[in-house]
Amino acid sequence: MKIGILRETKIPPDRRVPLIPSQVKRFLDHHPGVSCVVQPGPDRCFRDQEYRDEGIRLSESLEDCDLLMGVKEVSTDTLIPEKSYMFFSHTAKKQSYNRKLLQEIIKKKITLIDYEYLTDENHNRLVAFGKWAGIVGAYNGLRAWGERTGDYHLKPAHRCHDRQEMTGELRKVKLPPIKILITGGGRVAHGAMETLNPLGLKQVAPEDFLTRTYDKAVICRLDPDHYVHRKDHGLFELKHFFSYPDQYYSVFFPYTQVTDMLIACHYWDPASPVFIEPEDYLSEGFKIKVIADVSCDIGKPIPSTLRAATIAEPFYGYNPKTRSEDEPFSEDHITVMAVDNLPGELPRDSSEDFGNMLLEKVLPSLIGDDTNGIIKRATIAADGKLKARFIYLQDYLEGR
């Protein structure tokens, strides 16, 4: 097998890579029958020379490769017919902006393997950047608080060489006795906790967060059973909630009365109840000043997330009276941080972590027998057709 590492073509360019230079070398050393070529890319966090230094060949042409690996969506005009591609396609949820991409993949009889659907037999994801979204999202939340209050100023994460430098910036943070709330219990939320841990803040239980006052800043993390209840008043079961989100109602409102900074790291289904209604922002006692929406679902379940911001300009303001975008750091507005590619701010660290997961859990199935069905489950299309697991995309594919 010959593997090609693609130059990222999405605009603005993503600096991450699926495999860092040392990982490519290690993989090739252990698999003599496999070769790799890297397409030159000036925007990568790892320079072309770093791949050359590991003895990896660079080539503009990837025509003779069997598998082409990238990170983000591939530009349709660069797709090579009848090749196998692996990247985050953002098509399986019927994203309208990527319909043309899937149409071209079908037309060119490309095999599309999507990282998001690489799972084990229990449907647990094997590779993800989610932890890094939480790590950077929480940092940006702290950065937003400092900019809003003027108490401190943090260097943007994307201007730090790596996570170590970013973590060093946290020494500047000076927080009054505020309450910080994190929603979610997965990789993203725990990534956010990793960033906040060096601050030495006390973590409190949801009940105490709602009812007690503190003389120092505190953190609380909510699992779904703390922000939704069953309509039939039955016991909460996470599997049931994921399967039947429409059978739940929100109990999040009391948290809006005591929270100063919300770091949203939850998974949300469009059929789930929302966290905040537009009128809640105008209710007496609404206290939230900064919302770092790491989940970044536009419009719902958090209405102040009007759009995805950018790494270069991650903050904007939400005017609760007009329900529109306004100045980011005004006392009358909610400061919103909503970036949909946060791991790209720490591309070297997040790429290394992602590559290690690929090496351990995925690439053996790619170059050997896919006995556990890992590659099969993640293959959206092949030979000009949707695979059976993704046949529900047919109407989306046809523009219906």
C-alpha positions as CSV (number, residue, x, y, z in Angstrom):
1,M,0.0,0.0,0.0
2,K,1.1,3.5,-0.8
3,I,-0.3,6.3,1.5
4,G,-0.4,9.9,0.5
5,I,-0.8,12.8,2.9
6,L,-2.8,15.6,1.4
7,R,-2.2,19.3,1.5
8,E,-5.3,20.9,3.2
9,T,-7.4,22.8,0.6
10,K,-10.2,24.1,2.8
11,I,-10.3,27.9,3.2
12,P,-9.2,29.2,5.7
13,P,-6.5,26.6,5.7
14,D,-6.3,24.1,8.5
15,R,-2.8,23.6,9.8
16,R,-3.3,20.1,11.3
17,V,-2.0,16.8,9.8
18,P,-3.3,13.3,10.2
19,L,0.2,11.9,10.9
20,I,3.2,13.9,12.1
21,P,6.6,13.2,10.6
22,S,7.9,10.9,13.4
23,Q,4.7,8.9,13.3
24,V,5.0,8.3,9.6
25,K,8.6,7.1,10.0
26,R,7.7,4.8,12.9
27,F,4.8,3.3,11.0
28,L,6.9,2.7,7.9
29,D,9.7,1.1,10.0
30,H,7.2,-1.4,11.3
31,H,5.5,-2.1,8.0
32,P,8.2,-2.5,5.2
33,G,5.5,-3.2,2.6
34,V,4.0,0.3,3.0
35,S,5.3,3.5,1.6
36,C,4.2,7.1,2.1
37,V,4.5,10.4,0.2
38,V,3.6,13.9,1.4
39,Q,2.1,16.6,-0.8
40,P,4.0,19.9,-0.1
41,G,2.0,22.3,2.1
42,P,3.1,25.8,3.2
43,D,0.4,26.2,5.8
44,R,1.1,23.0,7.8
45,C,2.1,23.2,11.5
46,F,4.9,20.6,10.5
47,R,7.1,22.0,7.8
48,D,7.9,20.1,4.6
49,Q,11.5,19.9,5.8
50,E,10.4,18.1,9.0
51,Y,9.0,15.3,6.8
52,R,12.2,15.2,4.7
53,D,14.3,15.0,7.8
54,E,12.5,11.7,8.6
55,G,13.3,10.4,5.2
56,I,9.8,10.8,3.8
57,R,9.4,11.7,0.2
58,L,7.5,14.8,-0.9
59,S,5.6,15.0,-4.2
60,E,3.0,17.3,-5.8
61,S,1.4,14.3,-7.5
62,L,-0.4,11.7,-5.5
63,E,-1.7,9.8,-8.5
64,D,0.1,6.6,-7.7
65,C,-1.2,6.4,-4.0
66,D,-3.8,3.9,-2.9
67,L,-5.0,5.9,0.1
68,L,-5.1,9.7,0.5
69,M,-5.3,11.1,4.0
70,G,-6.2,14.6,5.0
71,V,-8.0,16.3,7.9
72,K,-10.8,18.6,6.7
73,E,-13.0,18.4,3.6
74,V,-11.1,18.0,0.3
75,S,-11.7,20.6,-2.5
76,T,-13.8,18.9,-5.2
77,D,-11.5,20.1,-8.0
78,T,-8.5,18.1,-6.5
79,L,-10.3,14.8,-6.1
80,I,-8.7,12.0,-8.0
81,P,-11.1,9.4,-9.5
82,E,-11.3,5.9,-8.1
83,K,-9.0,6.5,-5.2
84,S,-9.6,5.9,-1.5
85,Y,-9.8,9.0,0.7
86,M,-9.9,9.4,4.5
87,F,-10.9,12.7,6.0
88,F,-13.7,14.5,8.0
89,S,-16.2,14.9,5.2
90,H,-19.1,16.5,7.2
91,T,-21.6,14.9,4.9
92,A,-23.3,12.1,7.0
93,K,-25.5,14.6,8.8
94,K,-26.7,16.0,5.5
95,Q,-24.7,19.2,5.8
96,S,-26.0,21.2,2.8
97,Y,-22.7,23.0,2.3
98,N,-21.0,19.7,1.5
99,R,-23.6,18.1,-0.8
100,K,-21.5,18.9,-3.9
101,L,-18.5,17.2,-2.3
102,L,-20.5,13.9,-1.8
103,Q,-21.9,14.2,-5.3
104,E,-18.4,14.4,-6.8
105,I,-17.2,11.5,-4.7
106,I,-20.0,9.4,-6.0
107,K,-19.4,10.6,-9.6
108,K,-15.7,9.8,-9.5
109,K,-16.3,6.4,-7.8
110,I,-14.1,7.4,-4.8
111,T,-14.1,5.3,-1.7
112,L,-14.8,7.7,1.2
113,I,-13.7,6.7,4.7
114,D,-14.8,9.2,7.3
115,Y,-12.8,9.6,10.6
116,E,-16.0,10.5,12.5
117,Y,-17.4,7.0,11.9
118,L,-14.4,4.9,12.8
119,T,-15.8,3.0,15.8
120,D,-15.4,-0.2,17.7
121,E,-18.0,-2.9,18.0
122,N,-19.8,-0.9,20.7
123,H,-20.0,2.2,18.5
124,N,-17.4,4.1,20.5
125,R,-15.4,6.5,18.4
126,L,-11.7,5.5,17.9
127,V,-10.2,8.8,16.7
128,A,-11.3,12.4,17.5
129,F,-10.0,15.9,18.0
130,G,-12.8,16.5,20.6
131,K,-10.5,16.7,23.6
132,W,-8.5,19.5,22.0
133,A,-11.7,21.5,21.2
134,G,-12.4,21.5,24.9
135,I,-8.8,22.3,25.8
136,V,-8.7,25.4,23.5
137,G,-12.4,26.3,24.1
138,A,-11.9,26.7,27.9
139,Y,-8.7,28.7,27.3
140,N,-10.6,31.0,25.0
141,G,-13.4,31.4,27.6
142,L,-10.8,32.5,30.1
143,R,-9.3,34.8,27.5
144,A,-12.7,36.3,26.8
145,W,-13.2,37.0,30.5
146,G,-9.9,38.8,30.7
147,E,-10.6,40.9,27.7
148,R,-14.1,41.8,28.9
149,T,-13.0,42.8,32.4
150,G,-9.5,44.1,31.6
151,D,-8.1,42.2,34.5
152,Y,-5.6,40.3,32.3
153,H,-4.7,39.5,28.7
154,L,-3.8,36.1,27.3
155,K,-1.9,35.3,24.2
156,P,-4.1,33.7,21.6
157,A,-3.6,29.9,21.6
158,H,-2.8,29.8,17.9
159,R,0.1,32.2,18.5
160,C,1.6,29.8,21.1
161,H,4.1,27.3,19.8
162,D,2.3,24.4,21.6
163,R,0.1,23.5,24.5
164,Q,3.0,24.0,27.0
165,E,3.3,27.6,26.1
166,M,-0.5,28.1,26.2
167,T,-0.6,26.6,29.7
168,G,2.1,28.9,30.8
169,E,-0.1,31.8,29.9
170,L,-2.6,30.8,32.5
171,R,-0.3,32.2,35.2
172,K,-1.7,35.6,34.2
173,V,-5.3,34.7,35.0
174,K,-6.9,36.6,37.9
175,L,-10.5,35.6,38.6
176,P,-12.9,37.1,41.1
177,P,-15.3,34.7,43.0
178,I,-17.2,33.7,39.8
179,K,-19.0,30.5,39.0
180,I,-17.8,28.6,35.9
181,L,-20.2,26.0,34.4
182,I,-19.2,23.2,32.0
183,T,-21.9,21.2,30.2
184,G,-21.2,17.7,29.0
185,G,-19.4,14.6,30.1
186,G,-17.4,13.4,27.1
187,R,-14.0,14.1,25.6
188,V,-14.7,17.7,25.0
189,A,-15.8,18.5,28.5
190,H,-12.9,16.7,30.0
191,G,-10.6,18.5,27.7
192,A,-12.0,21.8,29.1
193,M,-11.4,20.5,32.7
194,E,-7.7,19.8,31.7
195,T,-7.2,23.5,30.9
196,L,-8.9,24.7,34.0
197,N,-7.1,22.3,36.4
198,P,-3.9,24.3,36.6
199,L,-5.9,27.3,38.0
200,G,-6.5,25.2,41.2
201,L,-10.2,26.1,41.3
202,K,-12.5,24.2,43.5
203,Q,-14.9,21.8,41.7
204,V,-18.3,21.8,43.3
205,A,-21.4,19.6,42.9
206,P,-24.4,20.9,40.9
207,E,-26.6,21.3,44.0
208,D,-24.0,23.4,45.8
209,F,-23.3,25.4,42.6
210,L,-27.0,26.4,42.6
211,T,-27.4,27.2,46.2
212,R,-24.1,28.2,47.8
213,T,-21.9,31.3,47.5
214,Y,-18.1,31.2,47.5
215,D,-15.3,33.6,48.2
216,K,-13.2,32.2,45.4
217,A,-13.9,31.1,41.8
218,V,-15.4,27.6,41.5
219,I,-16.2,25.2,38.7
220,C,-19.1,22.8,38.2
221,R,-19.5,20.2,35.4
222,L,-23.0,19.0,34.4
223,D,-23.8,15.6,33.0
224,P,-27.1,15.4,31.0
225,D,-29.1,14.2,33.9
226,H,-28.6,17.6,35.6
227,Y,-29.9,19.6,32.7
228,V,-32.7,17.5,31.3
229,H,-35.5,15.3,32.9
230,R,-37.8,12.7,31.4
231,K,-41.3,13.9,30.6
232,D,-42.7,10.7,32.1
233,H,-40.7,11.3,35.3
234,G,-38.9,8.0,34.9
235,L,-35.3,7.5,35.9
236,F,-32.6,9.1,33.7
237,E,-30.8,6.7,31.4
238,L,-28.1,8.1,29.1
239,K,-28.7,5.5,26.4
240,H,-32.5,6.3,26.5
241,F,-31.8,10.1,26.3
242,F,-29.6,9.6,23.2
243,S,-32.2,7.4,21.6
244,Y,-35.3,9.4,22.5
245,P,-34.2,13.0,23.1
246,D,-37.7,14.4,22.3
247,Q,-39.0,12.6,25.5
248,Y,-37.1,15.0,27.7
249,Y,-37.5,18.6,28.9
250,S,-34.9,21.2,30.0
251,V,-34.2,22.0,33.7
252,F,-31.3,24.2,32.8
253,F,-32.8,27.6,33.6
254,P,-31.8,27.8,37.3
255,Y,-28.2,27.6,36.2
256,T,-28.5,30.8,34.2
257,Q,-29.3,32.6,37.4
258,V,-26.0,31.7,39.1
259,T,-23.5,31.1,36.3
260,D,-21.0,33.8,35.3
261,M,-19.1,31.9,32.6
262,L,-20.6,29.0,30.6
263,I,-18.4,26.6,28.7
264,A,-20.7,24.5,26.5
265,C,-19.1,21.1,25.7
266,H,-22.2,19.0,25.4
267,Y,-23.5,16.8,22.6
268,W,-26.8,18.1,21.3
269,D,-29.4,16.5,19.1
270,P,-31.9,18.8,17.2
271,A,-34.7,16.8,18.9
272,S,-33.3,17.5,22.4
273,P,-34.7,20.4,24.5
274,V,-32.7,23.6,24.3
275,F,-30.6,25.0,27.1
276,I,-31.6,28.6,26.9
277,E,-34.6,30.4,25.2
278,P,-34.1,33.9,23.7
279,E,-36.4,35.4,26.4
280,D,-34.3,33.9,29.2
281,Y,-31.5,36.4,28.5
282,L,-33.9,39.2,29.6
283,S,-35.2,37.5,32.7
284,E,-34.6,39.0,36.0
285,G,-31.5,37.4,37.5
286,F,-29.9,36.2,34.3
287,K,-26.2,36.3,35.1
288,I,-24.1,34.7,32.3
289,K,-21.6,37.2,30.9
290,V,-19.3,34.9,28.8
291,I,-20.4,31.9,26.8
292,A,-17.6,29.8,25.3
293,D,-19.7,27.6,23.0
294,V,-17.3,24.8,22.2
295,S,-20.1,22.7,20.8
296,C,-21.0,25.5,18.4
297,D,-24.4,24.5,17.3
298,I,-25.8,27.6,15.5
299,G,-29.0,29.1,16.8
300,K,-30.0,26.2,19.2
301,P,-29.7,25.1,21.9
302,I,-28.0,28.4,22.9
303,P,-29.6,31.3,20.9
304,S,-26.6,33.7,21.4
305,T,-24.5,31.4,19.1
306,L,-25.5,33.3,16.0
307,R,-22.6,32.1,13.8
308,A,-19.3,30.3,13.9
309,A,-16.5,32.7,14.6
310,T,-12.9,32.3,13.4
311,I,-9.6,31.5,15.0
312,A,-8.4,35.0,14.1
313,E,-11.5,36.7,15.5
314,P,-13.1,34.3,18.0
315,F,-15.3,36.7,19.9
316,Y,-18.5,38.6,19.2
317,G,-21.3,40.1,21.3
318,Y,-24.9,39.1,21.6
319,N,-27.4,41.8,22.3
320,P,-30.3,40.1,24.1
321,K,-32.7,43.0,23.4
322,T,-32.3,42.9,19.6
323,R,-31.3,39.2,19.5
324,S,-28.5,40.3,17.1
325,E,-24.7,40.5,17.0
326,D,-23.1,43.5,18.6
327,E,-19.9,44.6,20.3
328,P,-18.1,41.7,22.0
329,F,-17.1,43.1,25.4
330,S,-19.9,45.6,26.3
331,E,-21.4,45.2,29.8
332,D,-24.8,45.1,28.2
333,H,-24.0,42.2,25.9
334,I,-23.1,38.5,26.2
335,T,-19.6,37.8,25.1
336,V,-19.7,34.8,22.8
337,M,-16.8,32.5,21.8
338,A,-18.0,30.1,19.0
339,V,-15.2,28.7,16.9
340,D,-15.9,25.4,15.0
341,N,-12.3,24.3,14.5
342,L,-10.7,25.0,17.9
343,P,-8.2,22.1,17.7
344,G,-6.6,24.0,14.8
345,E,-5.3,26.5,17.4
346,L,-2.9,23.9,18.8
347,P,-2.2,22.0,15.6
348,R,1.1,20.3,16.6
349,D,-0.2,18.8,19.9
350,S,-3.7,17.9,18.5
351,S,-2.2,16.3,15.4
352,E,0.2,14.2,17.4
353,D,-2.6,13.0,19.7
354,F,-4.8,12.2,16.7
355,G,-2.0,10.4,14.8
356,N,-1.3,8.2,17.8
357,M,-5.0,7.1,17.8
358,L,-4.8,6.3,14.1
359,L,-1.6,4.3,14.5
360,E,-2.9,2.3,17.4
361,K,-6.6,1.7,16.5
362,V,-7.1,2.2,12.8
363,L,-4.1,1.8,10.4
364,P,-3.7,-1.9,11.3
365,S,-7.2,-2.5,9.9
366,L,-6.4,-0.5,6.8
367,I,-3.3,-2.4,5.8
368,G,-4.4,-5.8,7.1
369,D,-7.7,-7.6,7.4
370,D,-10.6,-5.4,8.7
371,T,-11.7,-8.3,10.9
372,N,-13.5,-6.0,13.3
373,G,-15.3,-4.0,10.6
374,I,-13.7,-0.7,11.6
375,I,-13.1,0.5,8.1
376,K,-16.3,-1.0,6.8
377,R,-18.4,0.9,9.3
378,A,-16.7,4.2,8.4
379,T,-17.0,3.8,4.6
380,I,-19.7,6.2,3.4
381,A,-19.3,5.5,-0.4
382,A,-17.5,3.2,-2.8
383,D,-17.8,2.3,-6.5
384,G,-20.1,5.1,-7.2
385,K,-22.7,4.2,-4.6
386,L,-23.6,4.9,-1.0
387,K,-22.8,2.0,1.4
388,A,-25.8,0.3,3.1
389,R,-25.2,2.0,6.4
390,F,-25.4,5.5,4.8
391,I,-28.1,4.8,2.2
392,Y,-30.3,7.3,4.2
393,L,-28.2,10.0,2.5
394,Q,-29.7,9.2,-1.0
395,D,-32.2,12.1,-0.9
396,Y,-29.5,14.5,0.4
397,L,-27.2,13.3,-2.4
398,E,-29.9,14.0,-5.0
399,G,-30.7,17.4,-3.6
400,R,-34.1,16.5,-2.2
